[in-house]
Amino acid sequence: MPSFLDMILNIDQFLGVWVTEYGAWIYLVLFLIIFGETGLVVLPFLPGDSLLFIAGAFGASGMLNPVLLAGLLLVAAILGNTVNYHIGRYIGPRVFSRDYRFLDRKALERTHAFYEKHGGKTIVLSRFLPVFRTFAPFVAGVASMNAALFQLFNISGAILWIGGLIAAGYFFGNVPIIRDHLNTIVLIGVSAAAVPVAAAAVWKLFRSRRSSGSEP
């Protein structure tokens, strides 16, 4: 019999058991998982992409209400990022206002400049990258990204992430070949999202070093 923690960490595999045993309470469980993963930097290990996909498949089978599911998890994702952002915004100035050897204020200034310029893309793209989606809103808060701009991309990213994966699960989650190879498909999807971002960052770093090296 798997432990409660094992079932939480692998709820995408045990979701059918939870639906059968807890009925409507499963909506609260899923809400708290999505909120925890997006809202608390200490919980980046909670399931996200695969959970949403599997939940969408259960919506197609009639075991979950797909409209209610999508609505609740959309609220959880938006609220989670918002809480995470404000935690970062509260902690950041208090930490970087003091002189610590291991903290670089110039790094904070560079991060602030980055989020002012690329924060929107970062918040949206990070939704599809495990771990990154947990830390991106926190760093945005630390960097004091404009709150209104943050919310605009926070909501946009949540709609794309929640809506896209639940819809994908709804329409394709019960296809045998997809259901049997879900972990591989999720890994390919994460790689497809991460590789272009990493490549762009490396190219930008290369260009900045080359331009600085060419200066007299």
C-alpha positions in Angstrom: 0.0 0.0 0.0 1.6 3.3 -1.1 2.1 6.0 1.6 0.2 9.2 1.6 3.3 11.2 0.5 3.9 8.7 -2.3 0.4 9.2 -3.5 0.7 13.0 -3.4 4.0 13.0 -5.3 2.6 10.5 -7.8 -1.0 11.6 -7.8 -1.1 11.5 -11.6 -0.7 7.8 -11.3 -3.1 7.4 -8.3 -5.7 9.9 -9.4 -8.3 7.2 -10.1 -8.0 5.9 -6.6 -8.4 9.4 -5.1 -11.5 10.1 -7.2 -13.1 6.8 -6.1 -12.2 7.2 -2.5 -12.7 11.0 -1.9 -15.3 12.0 -4.5 -15.8 15.7 -4.8 -13.0 16.4 -2.3 -10.6 15.6 -5.1 -11.2 19.1 -6.5 -9.8 20.6 -3.3 -6.8 18.2 -3.4 -6.0 19.2 -7.0 -6.5 22.9 -6.2 -4.0 22.7 -3.3 -1.4 20.8 -5.3 -1.4 23.3 -8.2 -1.5 26.2 -5.7 1.4 24.7 -3.7 3.6 24.0 -6.8 3.1 27.5 -8.2 2.8 29.4 -4.9 5.4 28.0 -2.6 9.1 27.8 -3.5 9.6 24.9 -1.2 7.2 22.7 -3.2 8.6 22.5 -6.8 8.5 18.7 -6.7 4.7 18.5 -6.7 3.3 17.1 -10.0 2.1 19.6 -12.5 2.0 18.9 -16.3 1.3 15.2 -16.1 -1.3 15.8 -13.4 -3.2 18.3 -15.5 -3.1 16.0 -18.5 -4.4 13.0 -16.5 -7.1 15.1 -14.9 -8.2 16.2 -18.3 -8.5 12.5 -19.3 -10.6 11.8 -16.3 -12.8 14.8 -17.3 -13.3 13.1 -20.7 -14.3 9.8 -19.0 -16.9 11.6 -16.9 -15.2 11.0 -13.5 -14.4 14.7 -13.2 -16.3 17.8 -14.4 -13.8 19.3 -16.9 -15.3 22.8 -16.7 -15.3 22.9 -12.9 -11.8 21.3 -12.9 -10.4 23.9 -15.4 -12.0 26.8 -13.5 -10.7 25.8 -10.1 -7.2 25.0 -11.3 -7.0 28.2 -13.2 -7.8 30.1 -10.0 -5.2 28.0 -8.1 -2.5 28.7 -10.7 -3.2 32.4 -10.8 -3.4 32.7 -7.0 -0.3 30.6 -6.5 1.8 32.8 -8.7 0.4 35.9 -7.1 1.3 34.7 -3.6 4.7 33.6 -4.8 5.3 37.0 -6.4 4.3 38.9 -3.2 6.5 36.7 -1.0 9.4 37.6 -3.2 8.5 41.2 -3.3 8.3 41.3 0.5 11.5 39.3 1.1 13.7 40.9 -1.6 14.1 44.5 -0.4 14.6 43.3 3.2 17.4 40.9 2.2 19.2 43.0 -0.3 19.0 46.1 1.8 21.5 44.6 4.2 25.2 43.9 3.5 25.7 40.2 3.1 28.9 38.9 1.5 27.0 36.2 -0.4 24.4 38.6 -1.9 25.2 40.8 -4.9 23.1 43.9 -5.1 24.2 44.4 -8.7 22.8 41.0 -9.5 19.5 42.2 -8.2 19.6 45.3 -10.3 20.4 43.2 -13.4 17.6 40.8 -12.5 15.2 43.8 -12.2 16.3 45.1 -15.6 15.8 41.6 -17.1 12.3 41.3 -15.7 11.3 44.7 -16.8 12.4 43.8 -20.4 11.7 40.1 -20.6 9.5 39.4 -17.5 6.4 38.8 -19.5 7.9 36.1 -21.7 9.6 34.6 -18.6 6.4 34.3 -16.6 4.5 32.7 -19.5 7.2 30.3 -20.7 8.0 29.2 -17.2 4.5 27.8 -16.8 5.5 25.0 -19.0 8.9 24.3 -17.3 8.8 22.3 -14.0 10.8 23.9 -11.2 11.1 27.1 -13.2 7.4 27.9 -12.9 7.8 27.7 -9.1 10.7 30.1 -8.9 9.9 32.5 -11.7 7.2 34.4 -9.9 9.3 34.5 -6.7 12.2 36.0 -8.6 9.9 38.4 -10.3 8.8 39.7 -6.9 12.4 39.9 -5.6 13.2 41.9 -8.7 10.2 44.2 -8.2 8.7 43.5 -11.6 5.8 45.8 -12.3 2.8 44.3 -10.5 0.2 45.0 -13.2 2.4 43.7 -15.9 3.1 40.6 -13.8 -0.6 39.9 -13.4 -1.2 40.3 -17.1 1.3 37.6 -18.0 0.5 35.6 -14.9 -3.2 35.2 -16.1 -2.2 34.7 -19.7 0.3 32.0 -18.9 -2.1 30.2 -16.5 -4.9 30.1 -19.2 -2.4 28.6 -21.7 -1.0 26.1 -19.2 -4.2 25.0 -17.4 -6.4 25.2 -20.5 -4.0 23.7 -22.9 -3.0 20.6 -20.8 -6.5 19.8 -19.5 -7.8 20.1 -23.1 -5.0 17.9 -24.4 -5.8 15.3 -21.7 -9.5 15.6 -22.4 -9.1 14.9 -26.1 -6.0 12.6 -26.1 -5.5 11.3 -22.6 -7.5 8.1 -23.2 -5.7 7.2 -26.4 -3.8 4.0 -25.3 -0.4 4.8 -26.9 -0.4 8.3 -25.3 -1.6 7.0 -21.9 1.0 4.3 -21.9 3.9 6.6 -22.8 2.8 9.7 -20.9 6.1 10.2 -19.0 8.0 10.1 -22.3 5.6 12.6 -24.0 5.8 15.0 -21.0 9.7 14.8 -21.1 9.7 15.6 -24.8 7.3 18.4 -24.2 9.4 19.9 -21.4 12.5 19.6 -23.6 10.8 21.2 -26.5 10.0 24.2 -24.3 13.3 24.3 -22.4 15.7 23.9 -25.3 14.8 27.1 -27.2 14.9 29.1 -24.0 18.3 27.8 -23.1 19.6 28.2 -26.6 18.4 31.9 -26.7 20.1 32.5 -23.3 23.4 31.0 -24.5 23.3 32.9 -27.7 22.7 36.2 -25.9 25.6 35.4 -23.5 27.8 34.6 -26.4 26.9 37.9 -28.2 27.4 40.0 -25.1 30.9 38.4 -24.5 31.9 38.8 -28.1 30.8 42.5 -28.1 32.6 43.2 -24.9 35.7 41.5 -26.2 35.7 43.6 -29.3 35.7 46.9 -27.4 39.0 48.7 -27.4 
